[in-house]
């Protein structure tokens, strides 16, 4: 999976990133920087994309 591939994220995570990105853009942050910050925020809050294995999410 190449860098920047968002296929492993859930729909909820993608929606969260979209909303966060929009709010950054409304504050005058560039498109590219807003997207980078949005995904960094989603990763920090949720621990990244889907992960397999039992016992996760505790």
Secondary structure, 3 states (H helix, E strand, C coil): CCCCCCCCCCHHHHHHHHHHHHHHHHCCCCHHHHHHHHHHHHHHHHCCCCCCCCCCCC
